[in-house]
Amino acid sequence: MLRVSLSEISAALKEGRVSPTELCQRCLSFIKATKFLNAYITIAEDTALKQAEESEERYRRGQILGDLDGIPVAVKDNFNTAGIETTCASNMLKGYIPPYSATVVQKLLDQGAVLLGKTNLDEFAMGSGSTDGIFGPVRNPWSYSRQYREKCVQNSHTENEDSNWLVTGGSSGGSAAAVSSFTCFAALGSDTGGSTRNPAAHCGVVGLKPTYGLISRHGLIPLVNSMDVPGILTRCVDDAAIVLGVLAGHDPKDSTTVQDPFKPFELTSFIDASKLCIGIPKEYHAPGLSSETLALWSKAADLFENAGAKVIEVSLPHTRYSIICYHVLCTAEVASNMARFDGLEYGHRSSMDKSTEVMYAATRREGFNDVVRGRILSGNYFLLKQNYETYFIKAQKVRRLIANDFVNVFRSGIDVLLTPTTLSDTIPYVEFIKEDNRTRSAQDDIFTQAANMAGLPAITVPTALSEKGLPIGLQFIGRAFQEQQLLTVAKWFENQVKFPMIQLQGMMDHGHTVCHHQKSAFFS
């Protein structure tokens, strides 16, 4: 059974109720059975089976490396993985095999985790739907859930799977779909403006963006250096805490990581709610917020209040400028970061080589899609000498004001902020592509990007199903480096709402069969 938590499967491995090899084979079979979701770009089957066999030998000798030993995981395809193709879902890096692994990937492997493969994303993580990569869009597993299908029938919607399937959100949609569809127990995403939390909310899983500097960015192909954070996607808050305990800490290869040692923690099931102060930012009552999400947000606030917590409306006055500020800073750093892809050292190189300048231009035209080229152009415009002060410097000043808003709120006694994660539940792909990438990203990042600009930890927790039978998540934003408090509150909330597990029988009816391996008692 793959529908258990990471901690439960870890216990089963330790007790011998299932072997790492058997678990790996089960997950690989499920990846093949759900191939139509397009969650994975690369499936590292041989590598994964070898890692599982090595883990099995360690279990036999009683020399396991940690709680993740033998646990199948997936990694977003913008993290370098030694010997495994890393593409960023782009023509520019298609076929690129890195000589080293990102620090977070290496930390997982050092703990004995089994890397199943690399997950799909928007090209270079620029997007909020996981629809703009060269390998095609990711399909949300909830498109095939019993909960959604039954609602479709009740509402007399035509059930045309080729047009009515739902987007995952993005840009870490492949990782979110992989966790949601039970093909792995945890996955890495990246989070620059909400790219872990957005798809987590739409796929009904937990998405954690840690404090900037708590986890190494070394080996994460950069989008916006000052905001990028490796994100964690799991099926429950406890699992996110376990993975965080493995990944967090100083890395000499990343000067932005904090020097202080990180002590892994276990979350308690009980909290004294009367000692909690929950902030409700009034500016997050934004245009376009669905009535269902608003009602759920209000019910969540009532839940804390009824448990004895103090719930206070607070103000983050510069929130209304945040999405514009984010766009300026994001594109400026993108323009700088994408300059390295010139066809000289690695990645795609055009055959048009009449001159170095011609080769540069042709390489970047062939290697980048319209979205990436558009952000590079915008960023270079903002960085022009005549525009630098007007746009880039002004945006940096506004960013400081946004960060100070959070500082002031937390200084006033607020422990955690409670907000929506997304404006609504997810939508069909045919509806999503009616808007361009920039418009969609501006809409979908509205509640999430401010935490990145302030460098604060944030987590989305699946809360309830909408009238259409689709997940809606709510977000908690915490004080810098106070992940233990943030996750403790999130776990308490998770236990209260009891979000229903996705029922995926519909996926197995999609014309795919699962390869069968010998079953252990654990799977029977």
N, C-alpha and C positions, 0 to 999 in steps of 0.2 A: 504494500500500500504506500503510495507516494503522497497521500493527502495528510501527512502528519507534519509536525513542526520539526525544525532543525534539531532542537534539543531532544525531541522524542526519538528521531531516527539515530541520533548520536548514542542515546541510551541503548537502543536496539542493537547497534553495532557492537557496543561494549559488552552486551550480554550474550552476543553470539546468535541472536535471533535472525540476523540477516548478515550477509557478508558484503564487504565493499564491492567485490566484483559483481555480485548479483544485483546490488543496488545500482551500480553504474550501468549494467546491461538493461535494467528496467527503464532507467531514465533515457538512455539512448533509443530504446524502442519507442518510448513515448514521444521523443523528439521527431522520429520518423513518422509516427502516426499523426502528428500534428504539424507536419511540414507545411501544409497549406496556410498556416498562420504567418509563415515567413519571419519567424522570430529570430532565427539564427542565420548568419551569413556563412560561417564556417563551423562544421562539426568536427571536433578533434577526436574522432573515435579511437584511433590506435593509441594516441597519447593518453587519453582518458582511461582506457582499459589497462594500459601499462601502469599508470598511477594507481589504479584500483588494486591491481595485483600486488604492487609494492606495499600499499596500505594493508592488504590482507596479511601479508607476511609480518608486518609490524604487530598486528593484532595477535597473530599466532605466538609471537615472541613476548607479548606483553610490553611492547615498547612504543605505544602510540604517541603521536606528537602533540595531541591536544583534542579539543572538542570537535574540531573540523576534520579530523582524520577520517578519510573515506567518504566525506560528504560531497556530493556532486554540486558544483557551482557553475555559473556562466558569467562572462565578462563582456561588457559593451565593447564594440569593435573600434573604439578610439583609445584603448589602453594597449600599450606595446606588450606583446607576448613573444618571448624568444622562441624562434622556430615555427611560429604559427602566424599565418598571414594576418596583417592588420591593415584594414582598408579605409577606415572612416567612411565607409559606404560611398567611396569616390573613385572616379577614374584616375585621379592623381596618384592614389596610393594602392590601386588594385595590383596585386602581385607582390606588394612590399612585405618582406619577412624581416622583422626586427632582430638585431643581434642580442637584445637584452629584454628583460621583462620590467614593466612598471613596478615600483616598490610595493604597491598594494597587491598586485598579482603575485609577486614573489612571497609576500607575507602569507597569503592564502596557501600557496604551494608548500611553504616551509612548515605550515601547520597540518599538512597532509591532505588538503582539499583536492578534489578531483575536478580538473577543468574540462568541462564537456565541450565548450566551444565559445565562439564570439557572436554577440547578438547584434541585431540590425538597429539602424538609427537613421535620422536625417543626415544628409551629407555634412561631414565635419561638425555634427551636432547642432546644425543651424536649422531649427524648426521646432514646432510644437505638436506634430502629428505623427512623426516617424513615417512620413509619406514621400520624402524628397531624396532618398538615397538611390543609388544606381541599381540596387538589387530589388527595388520595388517596395511598396508599402507593407507595414506590419498590420495584421488583422487582430482585432481585440478578441480574446477568447470568449468574452461575454456575448459576442455575436451569436455563438452557438450554444449558449447556456439554456437550460430548461427554463430558468426564471424569465429570461428575455423573450424566448420563443413563445411561451404561454401568454405573455402580455401582448405580443404581436398578434397572436390568433384572436385574443379577446378584443383587441382594438381593430380587428379586420385589416391589419396591414398585410400587404402582399409579401410573401416570404421568399423573395428572390435573393438567394445568397450571393449571387455575383454582383449585385448592386447595393444590397442593404446591409452588408457587413460594416462594422463600426471601427473607427480609428482608436488607436491605443493612447493617443497623446504622445508627447515627445519632449526631448529627442531620444530618451532612453526607452522607447516603446518596445524594442525587442527584449530587453531585460525584464520589463514589467510583464510582458506576455509570457515569457519563459517561466517566471515565478508563478503567475496566475494559473497557468495551464499545467502545473505540477511536473514540468520537465526538469526542474532543478530546485534546490532548497534555499538558495540565496543567489543574488546576482549583483554585480557592480554596474552602476550607471555613473554618469557625470552630471553635475548640477551647476549651471552657470547663472540661470535665471529662473529655475524651476524644473529643469529637465529630468530630474528624478521624481520629484513630488507630483508633477502633472500626470505622467503616465501611471504612476502608482495609484493615484486617485481614480483614474478612469478604468483601471484594471482590477480594482478592489484589493490592493495589497498595501503593505506598509512601505513608505518611502522616506528615508532619513537623509537629510543634508546636514552633516556635522559643521561645527564651527570652522571658519577658515583658519587654516594653520594647524588643525588637530591631526589631519591625515595628509600624508605626502602626495604631492601632485607629480612627482618625478615619474616620467614614462606615460603620463596622460597627455596625449597630443593636445596642445593648448588651443582654447578658443579665446577666453578672456582671462589672462593670467591673474588679475587682481580679484576675480570672482569665482573661478573654477574650483570646484570641490568634488572629490570622488563621492558618489552617493551609494547608499545601501538599500537594496530592495529585498524584502522578505515577506513571509505570510503572517507574521505576528511581531509585536514589539520586542518580546524577549529575544527572538532570533536576531533582530537588528542590533540589540545590545551585545550579543555574543560576537557577531562579526565586527562590530565597532571595537570591541576589546582586543581583537587580533590586529586590526589595521591601524589603530591610533598610536601616536607617539612620534618623537623626533626622528627625522631622516637627514643625515649629513648631506645627502644629495639634493635636498630641497631646503634652501635657506629660509623659506617662509614658514616652515614648521616650527612649533614652539619647542623650547629647550626643556621645559618641565616634563618629567616622566609621567606617563599616563597609567593609571591603575585600573585594570578592568573591574567591572562591578556586576553584581547580580541585582536584578530588580525585585523589590518586595511586592507582595500582592496587596498589602494594606498600606493606605496612607491616611493621615489625619486631615481630612478635607477642611476642617475648621481652621487649619493653619495656612490654607492656600488662599492666594489672591489672584484671581483670573481677570485679565484685561480684555475688553471687547473694543477694538479700534473702530470708532464710528466712521472713519474714512473708507473702511472696507465694505461699507454698504454701497457698492459701486453700481453704476448703470450697467444693465445687462445681467445682473445677478438674478438667477431664476428664483421664482417664488418657493420652489421646493427646497433649494439650497438655503435660502434665507430662513425658512421655517425650521430646517434641521439645525442651523446655526443657533437659532433662538432656543430650541429644545435642549441643545447641548449646554448652553449657558444655564438654563433652568436646572439641568441635571446636577451641575456643580453647586448651584445655589441651594438646591434641596438637600444636598449632602453636607451642607454646612460651610461651603467655601464662600468667600467674599467675591462677588462678581461686580466689576466696575467698568463703566464705559470710559474709555480713554481716547485721547486725540494724538494722532501722528500727522501733524498739520502739513508736512511737505510730501505726503503720500501722493497727492494729485500730480506732482511733478516727476514722480519716480520713474514711470514707464518711458517718458521722453528722455530723461537723464540716462536711464539704462541703455536706451537705443544709441545715444551719442557715444557713450563710453564703450559699449559692446562693439560697435562697428569700428571705432578707432583702434581698439586692441586687435580686432580681427584683421584689419588691414596690415598691422605690424606683424602679426603671427603668420599670416598666409604668405608673407614675402619670402619665407624660406623655401617655398615650393616653386623652384625656378627651372627644374629639369636638369640641373647640373650634378647634384650629389646623390639624390635618391628619388624614387617615384617616377611618374610618367615623364618622358621626354619626347617632344614632337619631332617628326622626321623633317619638318621644314627648318632647314639649317643654313639658309643663305647668309645669315649673320647672327651674332649672339642675340641682338634685339629681336629679330624675327623669331628665333627659337624660343626666347622667353615668352613672347606674346602668344605664339601658337600653343606652347605647352600649357599655359594658364587658361587659354580659351578652351582647349580640349579637355583639360584636367578638372576644371571647376564647373559646376552647374550655374544656372542663372542666379540662384539665391546667393551662393557664395560670392560670385562676381559682383552682385549688387551690393552686398555688405562691404566688400573691399572698396568699391567706388565711393560709397557713402562715407566710410571711415577715412579714406584719403582726402575727401572733400573737407571733413571736419578738421583734419590735421594740416591743411594748407596754411602757409604762413599768415595769410590775411584772415583766416577763419579760426585759428588756434585759440586765441583769447576768447572770441565770441562764443565758441561752441565747447571745445574740449575743457578749457580751464574753468569756464562757467559751470559745466556739468560736474566737474570734480568738486567745486564749491557746494553745489546742490547736494551731491552725494554725502558730503560731510554733514550738511543740515539734516538729511534723512537719517544718517547714523546717529546723530545727536538726539533726534526725536525718540529713538528707541532707548538711548541712554537715560533720557529724562523720565520716560515711562517706567523703566525698571528701577530707577532711583526712588520713584514715588512709592515703591512697595509692591509693585506688580511682580509676581513670580513667573507667570507664563501668559502669553497672548493666545487667544482663541480666534481663528479666522476661517473663512472658507479657503479651500485649496484652488478650486476652479469655479467658474461662473455657473456651470450646470453639469449634468452628466454628459457622457460622450455622445457623439452624433455619427450618422452614417458617412462613409467616405465620400459619397457623391455630393453630400451637403458640405463637407469640410473643404473640398477643393474648389468650391465656388468663390472662396476668398483667397487672395494671394498670401504667400508665406509671411510677409511682413505684417499684414493686417491680423492674421491668425495669431502670430507670436505676441503681438501687442495685446490682444484680447486674453490669450491664455496665460500670459505671464503676470497679469495684473496683480494677483495676490501673492506671488512667490518671489519676484525679482528683488523686492526691497530687502529681504533677509540676506540675499547675496551681497548687495551693495553695503550692508551694515556688517557683514561677516558673521551673522548669528546662526545658531543651530535651529533647524526647523524639521518637523516631521508631519507627514500626513497619515491619518488613520482612517481606514474604511469604516463608515459610520452607518449607512443604511442604503436600501435599494430605492430608487426613484419609482414613480408610477409606471415607468417602462420596464422595470425590473433590472435597472442598471446601477452600478455603484456610485455613491457620492461620498467623497472624503472630506474631512475637516482637518485644518492645519493648526499645529501648536508651534509657537515661536518662543524660544527660551533665551536666557542670558548667555553671553559668550562663555564657552567652556563649562557650562552647567548641564552637560548632556545627561548626567544621572538624574537630576531633578526633572528635566524635560521628559525623558523616557519613562520615569516613574509615573508622572501624571498621564502620559499617553497610554501606559499599560492599564492604569486604573480606568481610564475612559473606555479603552478597548474591552475590558471585562464587563463594563456596564452596558455597552450597546450591543454586544454579542452579534457582530456582523455575520450574516449567513455565508456558508461556504458555497462557492460556485459549483453548480451541478452540470457537469460537462458531457452528459450522455449524448447530447447533440453533436459533439465533435466526433464521437466515434461512429456516428451515422453519416459522416461526411464522405463516405466512400473509402475510408482508410482502415487498415487492420493493424493491430499491434502484434509485433513479433513476440512469440511466447518462449520464455526460458523456464527452466525448472524452478518451481515455486518453493520457497521456504515456508515454514509455519507463519512467519511474520506477514507474508503476502497473501496467505490463504484466507 
